[in-house]
Amino acid sequence: MKLNVRGKVIHGDGFGAPLGYPTANLRMPKKTIPSGVYAGYVKFKGIKYRGLVVIGMPSQVEKKPKLEVYILDFSKMIYNHWLSVQIVKKIRPLKKFNRRNLLLKTIKNDCQQARLILDL
C-alpha cells in the first residue's frame, strides 16, 4: 500500500509531546484511508524522513478523523509548514490504552517496526 498525502501542519490535541512523541497533525484528506498505525515517509523542505503515521480518532477529545505523524529522529517546530506523507505499510489497528506504560511500550514497538519496514 503506497498512498501519498500532502497537508499543512496544524495544532492537534497536544497528547503526544508530553509522552515524548510529538506529532505533526494534518487535516484529514478527502481520500478514504482505513484507520490504523502505519509506517511511512515524510518529506519536509525536500528532505525525506521516516515516520509513524496514525490515522483515525486516537483520542476521545477529537471528534473528527485525523492524520498525525511522529517523525523519527526529528525535533524541529513545523507548525504551518507543508508536509508530504507517503503511507507505506500498516503496522497495526488503532486501539485504546488504559495504562500509560502500556501505551508507551506499544509506541516504542511501533517505532521499531516502522524503522524495520522503512530501512528495507
N, C-alpha and C positions, 0 to 999 in steps of 0.2 A: 504494500500500500504506500504510494507516494502521492501526497497531496500538498499543494502549496497554498499558503495563506499570507496575506500582507495586511498590515494594520499599524495604526498609531498606538503607542503605549499610553494607557490611561491608568488612573488610580483605581486600585481594587479595594478589597476589604482590609488589607494590611495584616492578614493572618500569617503569611509565610515568613516575613522578615524576622519577627521575634523568635521563630524556630530555627533561624539560621539558613533559611531557604527563601530569599526574596524572589518574587516572581514579577515578570513583565506581563501585564494584563492587556489583552487586545479585545476590541469589540468582536463579538461572535460573528463570523461570516455568514452570509445567506446560504452557503453550501451546507448540506446536511452531513455532519461528521458524528459518528457514534461516540457517546461519552466514554471516557477511559483515560488511562495514563499511557503516553506514547513516548518513544524515543524519536528525536528529530533534530534537524539542523536549524540554526538561527543565523540570519545574515544581518549584520549591523554595520553600517558605513563601509560596506564592501568586504568585511571580514566575516568568515564563516566560523561559527561556534557550535558545539554540541549542546543539546538541551533536553530537558524533560518537559513534555507538553501535557497539560491537564485540560481536558475538555469536559464540560458539563457543569453541574452545580455542586462543587465540593463543600460548600459551607451552607449553613442554614440561614445566614444573613442574606445571601444572594438569592434572588427570585428568578433571574433570567439566566439562561445558559451563558457560559463564558469560556474563553480560551486564555490560559495563562501558561507562561513558560519560565521554568527555572533554567537559567543559562549556566552551564557548568564552567567553572574556572573563570568567572566574570564578576566584576564588582563596580561597574560604572552606573551612574544615575542616568536613566534613559527616558524619563517621562517626556511625552510629547514628541519623541523621535519615532521614525518608522522602522519596522522590522519586517523581514520576510521569514516565514517559518515553513520548513518542509517537514511534514509529518512522515516518518519512515515506517515505524512498526509499533503495533500495540504491545504494551508490556503487561497490562492487567486492567480489569474493570475498576471503576470507582467503588469505593466502599467507605463507610463511616467508621470512625475510630472513637472509642470511649476513653482510651488512655493515651496520654501524650507520648509516653515512652514507646508504645507500640507504633504510633504514627511515625515517630522519628526513625525507628528501626526500619519501617517499611519504605520511607522516603530514601533513606541511605541505600537500601537494597535496590530501589528503583533507579537511583543514580548509577549504581554499579552495573545494572542491566543495560541502561542506556549507553554507558561507555563501551561495554562489550559489543553491543549491536552496531554502534556508530564507528567503532575502530576497525571493523572488518574491511 
